[in-house]
Amino acid sequence: MAVSAAAALLDELMGRNRNVAPTEKAKPINWEDPEFCKFFLVKFCPHDLFVNTRADLGACSKVHDDEAKALFDKSTSYKKAHYEDEFIHFAQGMLSEVERKIAKGKQRLALIGKNDPQSSLTPAQTQRNVEQIALLSDKINNLVSEAEQMGIQGNVEQAQGLMKLCDQLKEERETLRKQNDNSHWSQTAELAAAQEKQMEVCEVCGAFLIVGDAQSRIDDHLMGKQHVGYAKLRAALDEIV
């Protein structure tokens, strides 16, 4: 793949006939040759849209040749439709991924925005639960030790009774732990809501935006590679379809 990408770059810089000897006749360009990037011939290559971003697709292994593209545009061959279908399929796949990203972003903001006061404990209640959990842990450890001694002495029924009581205390301890965990999550969500309640998801690229942000930051986002790239994909699909 690296060798192919390097060869394609050299072709773009020096021409496809860079290795042809002076006495040899250059091979005529045929846009149907497999060396040419089909996406570039149809519209543009998506690999060029998101360079050095999180959506970077890496370097394209095919040749991007303007002369071949011009021949493709002039051609009336039925094969052009197959090239367009491949471009549409690839672009739709990328846009489907960003649509899922947009949906997840909206779900996240909606989740953070919810406030369930019943799930939050006061600091005093949380501390009491912590103390109760510590007491239960001590009781459980003592019961386990006592049950082991009963087992060693051959008092199987008493050992089983102690273990049953131990299980009940474990359930009670787990309930208290869940209460504290849920309360912590709720408080964290409330804090996040206070920080992010003025945020929204970009309908084009899925990025989180601050509502009413400075115009310069909004312009930076709108001119960013990911936003421009996904907007270009959507426009190309609309034009072809």
NORRALIN-V24739 format. One record per residue. N is the residue number from 0. PHI is phi in whole degrees, -180 to 180 (NA if undefined). OMEGA is omega as a letter, one per 30 degrees, with the letter a starting at -180 (none if undefined). NEAR is the number of other C-alpha atoms within 8 Angstrom. Layout:
N;PHI;OMEGA;NEAR  N;PHI;OMEGA;NEAR
This chain:
0;NA;l;5  1;-65;l;6  2;-65;l;6  3;-63;l;9  4;-65;l;12  5;-66;l;8  6;-64;l;8  7;-64;l;12  8;-66;l;9  9;-65;l;9  10;-62;a;12  11;-68;a;11  12;-80;a;6  13;-113;a;8  14;97;a;8  15;-68;a;7  16;-99;a;9  17;-63;a;7  18;-99;a;5  19;-79;l;8  20;-70;a;5  21;-58;a;5  22;-87;a;4  23;-91;l;6  24;-91;a;6  25;-67;l;6  26;-72;l;5  27;-64;a;4  28;-75;l;6  29;-131;a;7  30;-63;l;10  31;-81;l;5  32;-60;a;6  33;-66;a;5  34;-72;a;6  35;-86;l;13  36;-73;a;12  37;-65;a;9  38;-64;l;13  39;-65;l;10  40;-68;a;14  41;-73;a;12  42;-142;a;7  43;-162;l;8  44;-94;l;10  45;-58;l;11  46;-64;a;11  47;-87;a;9  48;-82;a;10  49;-121;a;14  50;-61;l;11  51;63;l;5  52;-124;l;8  53;-66;a;5  54;-95;a;7  55;-56;a;10  56;-94;a;8  57;86;a;6  58;-75;l;7  59;-76;a;10  60;-87;a;9  61;-103;a;10  62;-88;l;12  63;-105;a;10  64;-120;a;8  65;-65;l;6  66;-67;l;7  67;-65;l;12  68;-65;l;12  69;-64;l;8  70;-67;l;10  71;-63;a;11  72;-63;a;8  73;-80;a;6  74;-70;l;7  75;-113;a;5  76;-65;l;5  77;-66;a;6  78;-68;l;6  79;-61;a;10  80;-63;l;7  81;-66;l;8  82;-65;l;11  83;-64;l;11  84;-62;l;8  85;-66;l;10  86;-62;a;11  87;-61;a;9  88;-62;a;8  89;-67;a;8  90;-64;l;11  91;-63;l;8  92;-63;l;8  93;-66;a;8  94;-70;l;11  95;-64;l;8  96;-64;a;8  97;-72;l;10  98;-65;l;9  99;-65;l;8  100;-63;l;9  101;-64;a;14  102;-63;l;8  103;-65;l;8  104;-63;l;11  105;-66;l;10  106;-63;l;8  107;-62;l;8  108;-64;l;13  109;-66;a;8  110;-68;l;7  111;-66;a;11  112;-74;l;10  113;-75;a;7  114;-133;a;8  115;-111;a;7  116;-62;a;5  117;-69;a;5  118;-86;a;9  119;-98;l;11  120;-101;l;10  121;-74;l;6  122;-56;a;6  123;-66;l;7  124;-65;l;8  125;-62;a;10  126;-65;l;8  127;-62;l;8  128;-63;l;11  129;-62;l;8  130;-65;l;8  131;-65;l;9  132;-62;l;11  133;-65;l;8  134;-63;l;8  135;-63;l;11  136;-62;l;10  137;-64;l;8  138;-62;a;8  139;-63;l;11  140;-63;l;8  141;-66;l;8  142;-65;l;11  143;-63;l;11  144;-63;l;8  145;-65;l;10  146;-65;l;13  147;-63;l;9  148;-65;l;8  149;-61;l;12  150;-66;l;10  151;-64;a;7  152;-79;l;6  153;91;l;6  154;-87;a;9  155;-65;a;8  156;-63;l;6  157;-65;l;9  158;-63;l;13  159;-65;l;9  160;-64;l;8  161;-66;l;12  162;-68;l;11  163;-66;l;8  164;-63;l;8  165;-62;l;11  166;-63;l;8  167;-65;l;8  168;-68;l;10  169;-64;l;11  170;-64;l;8  171;-64;l;8  172;-65;l;12  173;-65;l;8  174;-63;l;8  175;-65;l;10  176;-64;l;10  177;-64;l;8  178;-61;l;9  179;-68;l;11  180;-64;l;8  181;-64;l;10  182;-65;l;11  183;-63;l;9  184;-62;a;8  185;-65;l;12  186;-65;l;9  187;-64;l;8  188;-64;l;12  189;-65;l;11  190;-65;l;8  191;-64;l;10  192;-64;l;11  193;-64;a;7  194;-87;a;7  195;-117;a;8  196;-65;l;9  197;-101;a;7  198;-115;l;10  199;-145;a;10  200;-104;l;11  201;-66;a;10  202;-75;a;6  203;-100;a;7  204;-118;l;11  205;86;l;12  206;-74;l;7  207;-82;a;9  208;-122;l;9  209;-89;a;8  210;-65;l;7  211;74;a;4  212;-68;l;8  213;-60;a;6  214;-60;a;6  215;-64;l;6  216;-70;l;8  217;-64;l;9  218;-63;l;8  219;-61;l;8  220;-66;a;8  221;-65;l;8  222;-96;a;8  223;-68;a;8  224;-61;a;10  225;-67;a;11  226;-63;a;12  227;-64;a;10  228;-64;a;11  229;-68;l;11  230;-65;l;10  231;-67;l;8  232;-62;a;11  233;-63;a;9  234;-65;l;8  235;-65;l;9  236;-62;l;10  237;-59;a;7  238;-68;a;6  239;-73;a;6  240;-73;none;4
